[in-house]
Amino acid sequence: MGKLSFLNKIIYWVNVLVALLLLFSFVLPFLPPKTFAILAVVNLGVSLLIILNVLFFLYWLVKIKKQFLLSLTVLVIGYFSFGSLYKFSASKKIEHPNNFRVMNYNVRLFNLYEWIPEKGVETKITDFIKKEAPDVLCLQEYHPHKNIDLSFFNHKFEKLSGNKAKYGQAIFSKFPIVNSGSIEFPNTANNAIFADVVNGKDTIRVYNIHLESLRINTNAESLQKEDSERLLNRVSTSFKMQQSQAELFLEHKAQCPYKMVICGDFNNTAFSYVYRQIKGDLNDAFKEAGNGFGRTYDFKFFPVRIDFILTDEAFAVNGFKTYDQHFSDHYPIRTTLSLE
């Protein structure tokens, strides 16, 4: 430290703080929000902490200072614990005769209240889905909009609530649905639904989960006006509800006799307790076959991945794609699977 200038000493101590926060965040997936709700808020910023540590590492490396070892060490620990925030490998694309494609998309009521100041967004979403032609489609915040026609899917299961504007979750399938149902979450409009689809000789359980929203307005001006204590309390309450919802889902999942695919908007990151609990020994399709940041939510400040497709280990993950279509506050994702 003696060889550092006064400015570099300040930069280094900021680096120490950011590195320690990132190191601390690595234990968060093991801490239940019902007990550590305030601490769990940190996991929302893990992506930012990783990016900052990369920048600090590069800064000291360019300066040829040994201080680069601090962020490098923490980043290496994080890589072996959770994998990379950014996947440098090319997207996997394997052709297989038994391939089928599963898409997940939070469509935000098909822009019913014109959050996106653009006409015909609902039609553009429909055209996009039809063009990409998934075999199974899971939608969160689905609304039976009068201009929506998804009849090119032969089978559907939906669970809607609300008085004036009906909305909820829906599963569309080109394969026959032989059983379906809903897992109700108390005191919320969020829930999880499932459909058992028959693909050839195999019955596959498809889950569609929408966990409690954090209700954060990502507009910079709105965030500045938000009372920090109220925001923290609201987010903490949502984390606790997410844990309860995940527990209800896991009880149902434990009774499932079929190979499964879990789709959904978890409203939380891959560094969270609920993600770790729901994922269990399943594969994350993005980690298996995706690339880049895998951003699924339109957050203004750094890439956030809160929408997931998790698959049973019996499935080969032969492809994964994150789309850039901005028809919602979420981006659609799609995976290509086959059963060996």
C-alpha positions as CSV (number, residue, x, y, z in Angstrom):
1,M,0.0,0.0,0.0
2,G,2.9,2.3,0.6
3,K,3.7,2.5,-3.1
4,L,0.2,3.6,-4.0
5,S,-0.7,7.2,-4.5
6,F,-3.4,8.8,-2.3
7,L,-6.0,8.4,-5.1
8,N,-5.1,4.7,-5.7
9,K,-5.3,4.1,-1.9
10,I,-8.9,5.3,-2.0
11,I,-9.6,3.2,-5.1
12,Y,-8.1,0.2,-3.4
13,W,-10.3,0.5,-0.3
14,V,-13.4,0.9,-2.4
15,N,-12.2,-2.3,-4.2
16,V,-11.9,-4.1,-0.9
17,L,-15.4,-3.1,0.0
18,V,-16.8,-4.3,-3.3
19,A,-14.8,-7.5,-3.2
20,L,-16.0,-8.3,0.4
21,L,-19.6,-7.7,-0.7
22,L,-19.3,-10.1,-3.6
23,L,-17.6,-12.7,-1.4
24,F,-20.5,-12.3,1.1
25,S,-23.1,-12.7,-1.6
26,F,-21.8,-16.2,-2.3
27,V,-23.4,-17.5,0.9
28,L,-26.8,-15.9,0.2
29,P,-28.3,-18.8,-1.7
30,F,-27.9,-20.8,1.5
31,L,-29.7,-18.3,3.7
32,P,-33.5,-18.5,3.8
33,P,-35.1,-15.1,3.3
34,K,-37.6,-15.7,6.1
35,T,-34.6,-15.5,8.5
36,F,-32.3,-13.2,6.5
37,A,-34.6,-11.1,4.4
38,I,-32.6,-7.9,4.6
39,L,-29.3,-9.7,3.7
40,A,-31.1,-11.4,0.7
41,V,-31.5,-8.0,-1.0
42,V,-27.8,-8.1,-1.8
43,N,-28.3,-10.9,-4.3
44,L,-30.1,-8.5,-6.6
45,G,-26.8,-6.6,-7.1
46,V,-24.5,-9.6,-7.6
47,S,-24.3,-9.0,-11.3
48,L,-23.2,-5.4,-10.7
49,L,-20.7,-6.5,-8.0
50,I,-19.1,-9.0,-10.5
51,I,-18.8,-6.3,-13.2
52,L,-17.2,-3.9,-10.7
53,N,-14.7,-6.5,-9.6
54,V,-13.8,-7.3,-13.2
55,L,-13.2,-3.5,-13.7
56,F,-11.1,-3.3,-10.6
57,F,-9.1,-6.4,-11.7
58,L,-8.4,-4.8,-15.1
59,Y,-7.5,-1.4,-13.5
60,W,-4.8,-2.9,-11.3
61,L,-3.6,-5.2,-14.0
62,V,-3.1,-2.3,-16.4
63,K,-1.3,-0.5,-13.5
64,I,0.8,-3.7,-13.0
65,K,0.0,-3.6,-9.3
66,K,-0.4,-6.8,-7.2
67,Q,-3.7,-5.4,-5.9
68,F,-5.3,-7.1,-8.9
69,L,-5.1,-10.4,-6.9
70,L,-7.9,-9.3,-4.6
71,S,-10.7,-9.1,-7.2
72,L,-9.2,-12.0,-9.2
73,T,-9.3,-14.3,-6.1
74,V,-13.0,-13.4,-5.3
75,L,-14.0,-13.8,-9.0
76,V,-12.3,-17.2,-9.2
77,I,-14.1,-18.3,-6.0
78,G,-17.4,-17.1,-7.5
79,Y,-16.7,-18.9,-10.8
80,F,-16.2,-22.3,-9.2
81,S,-19.2,-21.7,-6.8
82,F,-21.8,-20.4,-9.3
83,G,-20.2,-20.3,-12.8
84,S,-19.6,-17.2,-14.9
85,L,-21.9,-14.2,-15.1
86,Y,-21.0,-14.1,-18.8
87,K,-20.8,-17.3,-21.0
88,F,-18.1,-16.8,-23.5
89,S,-18.7,-20.1,-25.4
90,A,-20.9,-20.1,-28.5
91,S,-24.5,-21.2,-28.1
92,K,-24.9,-24.9,-28.5
93,K,-26.9,-26.1,-31.5
94,I,-27.2,-29.8,-31.9
95,E,-29.6,-31.4,-34.4
96,H,-31.4,-34.5,-33.0
97,P,-34.4,-36.4,-34.5
98,N,-36.2,-36.1,-31.1
99,N,-35.6,-32.4,-30.6
100,F,-38.5,-30.3,-29.3
101,R,-38.4,-26.6,-28.3
102,V,-39.7,-25.0,-25.2
103,M,-40.2,-21.2,-24.9
104,N,-40.7,-19.1,-21.8
105,Y,-42.0,-15.5,-21.9
106,N,-43.5,-13.0,-19.4
107,V,-45.7,-11.1,-21.8
108,R,-46.8,-8.4,-19.4
109,L,-50.5,-8.6,-20.3
110,F,-49.6,-8.2,-24.0
111,N,-49.0,-4.5,-23.3
112,L,-52.6,-4.0,-22.3
113,Y,-52.0,-0.7,-20.5
114,E,-49.6,0.5,-23.2
115,W,-46.5,0.6,-21.0
116,I,-44.6,0.4,-24.3
117,P,-45.9,3.4,-26.4
118,E,-46.4,1.4,-29.5
119,K,-49.5,0.1,-31.3
120,G,-50.1,-3.5,-32.1
121,V,-47.5,-5.0,-29.6
122,E,-49.9,-7.9,-28.8
123,T,-49.9,-8.8,-32.5
124,K,-46.1,-8.5,-32.8
125,I,-45.8,-10.9,-29.9
126,T,-48.1,-13.4,-31.6
127,D,-46.3,-13.1,-34.9
128,F,-42.9,-13.6,-33.1
129,I,-44.1,-16.8,-31.3
130,K,-45.6,-18.2,-34.5
131,K,-42.3,-17.6,-36.4
132,E,-40.2,-19.2,-33.7
133,A,-42.6,-22.2,-33.5
134,P,-42.0,-23.6,-30.1
135,D,-43.6,-27.0,-29.3
136,V,-44.4,-25.9,-25.7
137,L,-44.9,-22.3,-24.6
138,C,-45.1,-21.0,-21.1
139,L,-46.5,-17.5,-20.6
140,Q,-46.5,-15.5,-17.4
141,E,-48.8,-12.5,-17.0
142,Y,-50.9,-13.9,-19.7
143,H,-54.1,-12.1,-20.7
144,P,-56.7,-13.4,-23.2
145,H,-56.4,-10.2,-25.3
146,K,-59.0,-9.9,-28.0
147,N,-56.3,-9.6,-30.7
148,I,-54.4,-12.6,-29.6
149,D,-54.7,-15.8,-31.6
150,L,-52.5,-18.7,-30.5
151,S,-54.7,-21.3,-32.1
152,F,-51.7,-22.8,-33.9
153,F,-51.2,-24.6,-30.6
154,N,-53.5,-27.6,-30.4
155,H,-53.7,-27.7,-26.6
156,K,-53.8,-25.1,-23.8
157,F,-54.1,-24.9,-20.0
158,E,-54.5,-21.5,-18.3
159,K,-55.2,-20.3,-14.8
160,L,-56.5,-16.7,-14.6
161,S,-57.6,-14.4,-11.9
162,G,-58.7,-10.7,-11.6
163,N,-62.0,-9.0,-12.0
164,K,-61.8,-6.4,-14.8
165,A,-58.7,-7.7,-16.6
166,K,-58.2,-11.5,-16.3
167,Y,-54.6,-12.5,-16.2
168,G,-52.4,-15.3,-14.9
169,Q,-50.2,-18.2,-16.3
170,A,-50.7,-20.3,-19.4
171,I,-49.1,-23.3,-21.0
172,F,-49.6,-23.9,-24.8
173,S,-48.6,-27.2,-26.4
174,K,-48.5,-28.9,-29.8
175,F,-48.4,-32.1,-27.8
176,P,-51.6,-33.5,-26.2
177,I,-52.1,-32.4,-22.5
178,V,-53.4,-35.4,-20.5
179,N,-53.4,-33.8,-17.1
180,S,-53.1,-30.2,-15.7
181,G,-53.5,-28.2,-12.6
182,S,-52.6,-25.2,-10.4
183,I,-50.5,-24.7,-7.3
184,E,-52.2,-21.8,-5.5
185,F,-50.0,-19.3,-3.6
186,P,-51.9,-17.5,-0.8
187,N,-52.5,-13.8,-0.6
188,T,-51.3,-13.1,-4.2
189,A,-52.3,-13.4,-7.8
190,N,-49.1,-15.2,-8.5
191,N,-49.1,-19.0,-8.8
192,A,-47.6,-22.1,-10.5
193,I,-49.4,-24.3,-13.0
194,F,-48.5,-27.6,-14.6
195,A,-49.4,-29.7,-17.7
196,D,-48.5,-33.3,-18.4
197,V,-47.8,-33.5,-22.2
198,V,-47.3,-36.6,-24.2
199,N,-44.4,-36.5,-26.7
200,G,-44.2,-39.8,-28.5
201,K,-44.0,-42.5,-25.8
202,D,-43.0,-40.1,-23.1
203,T,-45.1,-38.1,-20.7
204,I,-43.4,-34.9,-19.6
205,R,-44.4,-32.6,-16.7
206,V,-44.1,-28.9,-17.7
207,Y,-44.3,-26.5,-14.8
208,N,-44.9,-22.7,-15.3
209,I,-44.0,-20.7,-12.2
210,H,-44.5,-17.0,-11.4
211,L,-43.0,-16.1,-8.1
212,E,-43.9,-12.9,-6.2
213,S,-42.8,-9.7,-7.9
214,L,-40.5,-7.2,-6.1
215,R,-42.5,-4.4,-7.6
216,I,-39.4,-2.2,-8.3
217,N,-39.8,0.5,-10.9
218,T,-36.6,0.4,-12.9
219,N,-36.9,3.9,-14.1
220,A,-33.9,5.9,-12.7
221,E,-36.1,8.9,-11.8
222,S,-38.6,6.7,-9.9
223,L,-35.9,4.9,-8.0
224,Q,-34.4,8.3,-6.9
225,K,-37.9,9.3,-5.5
226,E,-38.5,6.0,-3.8
227,D,-38.2,6.0,0.0
228,S,-35.3,3.6,0.6
229,E,-36.7,2.2,3.8
230,R,-40.1,1.5,2.3
231,L,-38.4,0.0,-0.8
232,L,-36.2,-2.3,1.4
233,N,-39.2,-3.4,3.5
234,R,-41.3,-4.2,0.4
235,V,-38.5,-6.2,-1.3
236,S,-37.8,-8.1,2.0
237,T,-41.5,-9.0,2.3
238,S,-41.5,-10.2,-1.3
239,F,-38.4,-12.4,-0.7
240,K,-40.2,-14.0,2.3
241,M,-43.3,-14.7,0.1
242,Q,-41.0,-16.1,-2.6
243,Q,-39.6,-18.6,-0.1
244,S,-43.1,-19.7,1.0
245,Q,-44.2,-20.1,-2.7
246,A,-41.1,-22.1,-3.5
247,E,-41.8,-24.4,-0.6
248,L,-45.3,-25.0,-1.8
249,F,-44.0,-25.7,-5.3
250,L,-41.4,-28.1,-4.0
251,E,-44.0,-30.1,-2.1
252,H,-45.9,-30.6,-5.4
253,K,-42.8,-31.3,-7.4
254,A,-41.7,-34.0,-5.0
255,Q,-44.9,-36.0,-5.9
256,C,-44.3,-35.7,-9.7
257,P,-43.7,-39.2,-11.3
258,Y,-42.5,-37.8,-14.7
259,K,-39.4,-36.2,-16.1
260,M,-39.9,-32.5,-15.9
261,V,-39.2,-29.1,-17.4
262,I,-39.6,-26.1,-15.2
263,C,-40.2,-22.7,-16.8
264,G,-40.9,-19.4,-15.1
265,D,-40.3,-15.9,-14.0
266,F,-38.7,-16.3,-10.5
267,N,-38.4,-12.5,-9.9
268,N,-35.0,-13.3,-8.5
269,T,-31.6,-14.2,-9.8
270,A,-29.5,-17.3,-10.1
271,F,-27.7,-16.2,-7.0
272,S,-30.8,-16.4,-4.8
273,Y,-32.1,-18.9,-2.3
274,V,-35.3,-19.6,-4.2
275,Y,-33.4,-20.4,-7.4
276,R,-31.1,-22.8,-5.6
277,Q,-34.0,-24.5,-3.9
278,I,-36.1,-24.9,-7.1
279,K,-33.2,-25.9,-9.3
280,G,-32.0,-28.7,-7.0
281,D,-30.3,-31.3,-9.2
282,L,-31.9,-30.0,-12.4
283,N,-30.0,-28.4,-15.2
284,D,-30.2,-24.7,-16.1
285,A,-30.7,-24.7,-19.8
286,F,-28.9,-21.3,-20.2
287,K,-25.8,-22.7,-18.4
288,E,-25.9,-25.8,-20.5
289,A,-26.2,-24.3,-23.9
290,G,-26.5,-20.5,-23.8
291,N,-24.0,-17.7,-24.2
292,G,-23.5,-14.0,-23.2
293,F,-25.2,-12.5,-20.2
294,G,-28.5,-14.3,-20.8
295,R,-30.4,-11.1,-19.8
296,T,-34.1,-11.7,-19.5
297,Y,-35.3,-8.5,-17.8
298,D,-35.2,-5.0,-19.0
299,F,-33.2,-3.5,-16.1
300,K,-31.5,-0.2,-17.1
301,F,-28.3,-0.5,-15.1
302,F,-26.8,-4.0,-15.5
303,P,-27.9,-7.4,-17.0
304,V,-30.3,-9.4,-15.0
305,R,-31.4,-13.0,-15.5
306,I,-34.6,-13.8,-13.6
307,D,-36.4,-16.0,-16.1
308,F,-35.4,-19.7,-16.3
309,I,-35.9,-23.0,-18.0
310,L,-34.7,-25.9,-15.8
311,T,-34.7,-29.4,-17.1
312,D,-34.5,-32.9,-15.7
313,E,-31.0,-34.5,-16.2
314,A,-32.6,-37.1,-18.5
315,F,-33.0,-34.3,-21.2
316,A,-30.1,-33.4,-23.5
317,V,-30.0,-29.6,-23.8
318,N,-29.2,-29.1,-27.5
319,G,-29.7,-25.4,-27.7
320,F,-30.6,-22.2,-25.9
321,K,-31.5,-18.7,-27.1
322,T,-32.2,-15.4,-25.4
323,Y,-34.1,-13.0,-27.7
324,D,-33.8,-9.2,-28.0
325,Q,-37.4,-8.6,-28.8
326,H,-38.6,-5.7,-26.7
327,F,-42.4,-6.3,-26.5
328,S,-42.5,-6.6,-22.7
329,D,-40.3,-5.7,-19.7
330,H,-39.0,-9.3,-20.1
331,Y,-37.2,-11.0,-23.0
332,P,-38.3,-14.4,-24.2
333,I,-36.0,-17.5,-23.9
334,R,-36.1,-20.8,-25.7
335,T,-34.4,-24.1,-25.3
336,T,-34.1,-27.2,-27.6
337,L,-34.3,-30.5,-25.8
338,S,-34.3,-34.2,-26.5
339,L,-34.8,-37.3,-24.5
340,E,-32.0,-39.8,-24.9
